[in-house]
């Protein structure tokens, strides 16, 4: 079994992502923004037409909770 090469500076606080990790970060960020825009537009239209229902409230609460959890976990790690 080959010995792993450890070429990471132990004093480095951040490691710049490249390749697949970078692609995952970019795609996640794009869908993060798209989900906020989609929920905001749907909520705006439903409120404007006065047809905001219980399913819309669950959607907004779920989106807010998910994004809060996503952001706090990203900041704390």
N, C-alpha and C positions, 0 to 999 in steps of 0.2 A: 504494500500500500504506500502510495507516495505521500511525502510530508507536505502539508499545505504551506504555501508561500505566504508569509505575513509581511506585505509591503505597505501596510497602513500605518501612518504616523500615529502613535498612541496619544499624542497631545492634540490631535485634530478633533474639533468639536463636531464638525459636519463632514460628511462624505458626499461629494457631488454625484448625483445619480447619472447613469448613462445607460444606454441600451434599453432593455425591457423595463427596469424600474422607472426610467424617465418617461417611457411611453405610458406606463400605468398612471403616473402622476398627471400627465397631460390629459389623458382621456378622462380620468376621474374629475379633473377640474372642469373640463368642458361639460360633462354631464351634470356636475354640481350646479354650474351656472344655468344650464338649460332647464333643470328641474325648478329652480327658483323662478325663472322667467315664466315657465309654463303654469305653475301654481298661482303666481301673482296675476297673470292675465286672466286665467279662468275665474279666480276669485273676484277680480275687478268686474268682469262681464256679468257674473252671476249676481253680484250685489247691485250693479247698475240696472239690471233687468228685474230686480227684486224676486229672484228665484233661488237665492242662496239657501241650500238645504243642509240637513244633518250630515250627508255624505261629504259635502264641501267642507264643513267644519272639521270632520275627521281628517280629511285630506290636508287641511292647513295645519292642524295640530300635529299630525304625523310628520309632515315636512319640516316644521319648525323643530320638533324634537329630534328628528334624525340629523338635521344640519347642526343643531347645537351639540349633539353627541359627537358628530364627525369632527367639528371644529375643536372641541375641547380635547378629544383624544389626539388630534394632530398636534395641538399646541403642547400638551403635557408629555408627549413622547419625544 
